[in-house]
Amino acid sequence: MQDPFASFFATRMTPVKNGEDRRIEAIRIAACALLLELAYADSDFNDAERLHIEAVMRRHFNLDETTAKEIIELADAARENEPDVHRFAALIRDNYDIGQKMLLAEIMWGLVLADGGIARREAYLLRRIANLLDLEAGYLDRARNSAADRVQH
């Protein structure tokens, strides 16, 4: 069976000149896997959450629709094969600066709020991910407030 990651890079990415392109895509997949883990946390991955993730992948990573959907599929497969979010969070922690981590936290809060409520498991998982990203509680609170303001408007 062909490796889906290798297939993705072979068919969707321009020739890889170095490992940098692969590292960037691995980071995108990790960020998406964290979002998917949050979406599945309340056992109700709905259309609003799916649309939110697709929009985030296209807007924040500047991807076309096809590539965004393929990364979401890869991230979902990676998430299903990984027993914990630690590996994904570590990749983000080690490669994102504080501003990028804050933006991701805001995106995560937007996802949690997309279906109109905050399930206990979602809030717990989001705090856990923020902790793994080395985000202080104050940063997470600001990200939540910013996401809530966007949802209300």
Secondary structure, 3 states (H helix, E strand, C coil): CCCHHHHHHHHHCCCCCCHHHHHHHHHHHHHHHHHHHHHHHCCCCCHHHHHHHHHHHHHHCCCCHHHHHHHHHHHHHHHHHCCCCHHHHHHHHHHCCHHHHHHHHHHHHHHHHCCCCCCHHHHHHHHHHHHHCCCCHHHHHHHHHHHHHHHHC
